[in-house]
């Protein structure tokens, strides 16, 4: 169940970036983006809670590696 909630959250957050390019009225775009953000938040945190501490540790480790990768990349450019 936790993975399903995380997947829904990821899809909702990804959708936020595509809505501005849809041929909709501005008020509908804003409403859709707000709804997707709410859905992403409401499904993301319970999904993480259901996955447990081990899954959160894995996610944090991958995020730390990603931060390290981008820090190393910016050092090479100098």
C-alpha positions in Angstrom: 0.0 0.0 0.0 2.9 2.3 0.8 4.4 1.9 -2.6 1.1 2.6 -4.3 0.7 5.9 -2.3 4.3 6.9 -3.2 3.6 6.2 -6.9 0.4 8.3 -6.8 2.3 11.1 -5.1 5.1 10.9 -7.7 2.6 11.0 -10.6 0.8 14.0 -9.0 4.0 16.0 -8.5 5.2 15.2 -12.0 1.8 16.3 -13.4 2.4 19.8 -11.8 5.1 20.4 -14.3 3.0 19.5 -17.3 -0.2 21.3 -16.5 1.0 24.8 -17.6 1.5 23.5 -21.1 -2.1 22.3 -21.5 -4.5 24.3 -23.5 -6.7 25.3 -20.5 -7.9 28.6 -19.0 -5.5 30.0 -16.4 -7.9 29.6 -13.5 -8.3 25.9 -14.4 -4.6 25.5 -14.6 -4.1 27.0 -11.2 -6.9 24.9 -9.7 -5.4 21.7 -11.3 -1.9 22.5 -10.0 -3.2 23.2 -6.5 -5.2 19.9 -6.6 -2.2 17.9 -7.7 0.0 19.4 -5.0 -2.6 18.5 -2.4 -2.9 15.0 -3.7 0.9 14.7 -3.8 1.3 15.8 -0.2 -1.7 13.8 1.1 -0.5 10.5 -0.5 3.3 11.0 -0.1 3.6 11.2 3.7 1.3 8.4 4.6 3.1 6.3 1.9 6.4 7.0 3.6 4.9 6.2 7.0 3.6 2.8 5.7 6.9 1.9 4.2 8.7 2.4 7.5 12.0 3.7 8.8 14.1 1.4 6.6 12.6 2.8 3.4 13.1 6.3 4.6 16.7 5.5 5.3 17.2 4.2 1.8 15.6 7.3 0.3 17.8 9.6 2.4 21.0 7.6 1.4 20.1 8.0 -2.3 19.4 11.7 -1.8 22.7 12.2 0.0 24.5 10.4 -3.0 22.7 12.7 -5.4 23.7 15.8 -3.4 27.3 14.5 -3.4 27.2 13.9 -7.2 26.1 17.5 -7.9 28.6 18.9 -5.5 31.4 17.0 -7.1 30.2 18.1 -10.5 30.3 21.7 -9.6 33.8 21.3 -8.2 35.0 20.0 -11.6 33.8 23.1 -13.4 36.1 25.4 -11.4 
